[in-house]
Amino acid sequence: MKILMPYFKRYRLDVWIAMLSVIVLVFATLWQPRLLQVIMEAIIKNDQATVFREGLMLLGLAVLGIIGGIVNTIYAARVALGVATDLRADLYAKVQSLAYADVEKFSPFNLVVRMTNDINQVQQIVMAGFQQITRIPLLFIGALILAVMTMPEQWWVIVVMMAVILGVALIAVRRMTKYFAQTQQDIENVNTVARENLMGIRVVKSFVQEPNEIKKFSAASDELTAVTAKIGYWFAILMPAFFLTANVAVGVAVYLVGQTITTHPAYLAAITSFISYLMQILFAVINGGFLMTFASRAVISLGRIGEVMTTEPSMTYVDGDAAPVAGDIHFDHVTFTYPGDAQPTLKDVTFTVKAGSMLEIVGATGSGKTTLAQLIARLYDPDSGTVLHRWN
């Protein structure tokens, strides 16, 4: 997250407004069940004045919560969009500063995914973070304290419910984290296959390779589909498991209250508030679990972005006036090997091209003609030897 801190500082005011508004929202959410309990107790006592007074307060709290939620959403979106926009611009500028060899090390397709999909993942977690990162702990702790204060005898119901839900969430997060990393790689593979096919469409059609290209793309697409489906399966399991646990806890609490309602009539009003606080605890745990899952994916994306941002260019250039494009070009015992290749593409090449003259280079496909031109433009540096431009 260190990579994001300078960007958050640019939106300091928006960050504070987003956090303060979520505190207002949590306060309104937590106090509503308490007022509802007071209203129900007043109804049982036929105290119309209290019902009217507390009802107006409940309505005011609801309006306050709505305003807090709207303000929080607006400013969280502003922070997320601003951070993502600035990060994308800086990443693009960093890519422009890299040498051609550095770009090839990542591959252009890989960099496209990092500037689009990975930054979108970061934008989503920033948005969710400023909506939930303050709300979840406040809501969880507040609902837990108020639930125990409302019905102290049922504290163990809350503990058991939380233990089951957290256990399921931790298992799911551990399983899904590895799938998130694989998803990003599979997206790159699909992007690479599609772009290679489009760039070489004439060759594909000339050699009647459409069936092979379709199979190649289908294999990459099927792999992405399979990994995405596994993530979807875990999400599909989580929600029913969470709500089943919560509803069982509610059922147990209602049953236990029913056994003591004759000796504790006040529990009739308290059970409604207790159930509301149970649901708020469940909401906090569920959202915390989902935030952890999305955060694990965003951390992977941040790591991939940081890998590019911390890459030092293999070539540096001194700022100055552009030299006139005229003069001799001299290759002095130049050898060059592409990364990963066992044999050099060019080996001990020496020649001189005089200013104003022409040199024809003939060779088969893959013999190094393009590499030679790229060395002249210094898109790559040779492994050994020198390439000299002698300006007149």
ABEGO torsion letter per residue (X at the ends): XAAAAAAAAAAAAAAAAAAAAAAAAAAAAAAAAAAAAAAAAAAAAGBAAAAAAAAAAAAAAAAAAAAAAAAAAAAAAAAAAAAAAAAAAAAAAAAAABBAAAAAAAEAAAAAAAABAAAAAAAAAAAAAAAAAAAAAAAAAAAAAAAAAABAAAAAAAAAAAAAAAAAAAAAAAAAAAAAAAAAAAAAAAAAAAAAAAAAAAAAAAAGAAAAAAAAAAAAAAAAAAAAAAAAAAAAAAAAAAAAAAAAAAAAAAAAAAAAAAABAAAAAAAAAAAAAAAAAAAAAAAAAAAAAAAAAAAAAAAAAAAAAABBBABBBBBEBBBBBBEBBBBBGBBBBBBGBABBABBGBBBBBBBGBBBBBBBBBGAGAAAAAAAAAGABBBABEBBBBBBX
